[in-house]
Amino acid sequence: MRLRFIRVQPDPSSGPLLSAIQYAFYDFTREMPRSKRIVTWVAILIRGYAIYALAVRSLVWPLMWPSPIYAFIVSIVLFYAAYTLMNGILTSELVRKTQLESDRMAARKIQQTLIPQALEQLPGYEMKTLYRPFRDVGGDYFDVIDLQGGRTLLAVADVSGKGMAAALLAATIQALVRSIANVEAEPLALAR
């Protein structure tokens, strides 16, 4: 029988008691790279050992070794060394996540500039735009391009997948459609 761990994400919409239980058992290191995760857990265990050594006044219980004053000094040094190490790792992880969030927000703003916000009214049609991706960015694409001869091209595409990769592909499709639309005015040539 294999032991399986189930990943539980805290759900802020649940009640206060259930939310507290979810946060109590949430592994905050789950999203860290493996090396940082190992170092963080080692630091947590060292801090726990230092607290244990302070409580029993010995580094190797039941033996009273070394004398309580040396055990106190070593325990305090161990505790603060592990504390500093863990704070350094968590700070670097915070910086990494902040940079990722900043990149995600920038990608969202860029994608919002690529989506037409207002459309020219076409005779006989009423059109409005609304774009809400499932995540911060998405792979949906639509565009309205004026062609020669008073014609209008409505381009609609959906890239499979979600997130940054789909958004990049949708931006590439938009650039491709706009570049071809200026050269080829026939819808059949644009569809190829």
Buried (B, 14 or more C-beta within 10 A) or exposed (E): EEEEEEEEEBEEEEEEEEBEBBEEEEEEBEEBEEEBBEBBBBBBEBBEBBEEBBEBBBBEEEEEEBEEEEBBEBBEEBBEBBBEBBEBBBEEBEEBEEEEEEEBEEBBEEBEEBBBEEBEEEEEEEEEEEBEBEEBBBBBBBBBBEBEEEEEBEBEBEBEEBBBEBBBBBBEBBEEBEEBBEEBBEEEEBEE
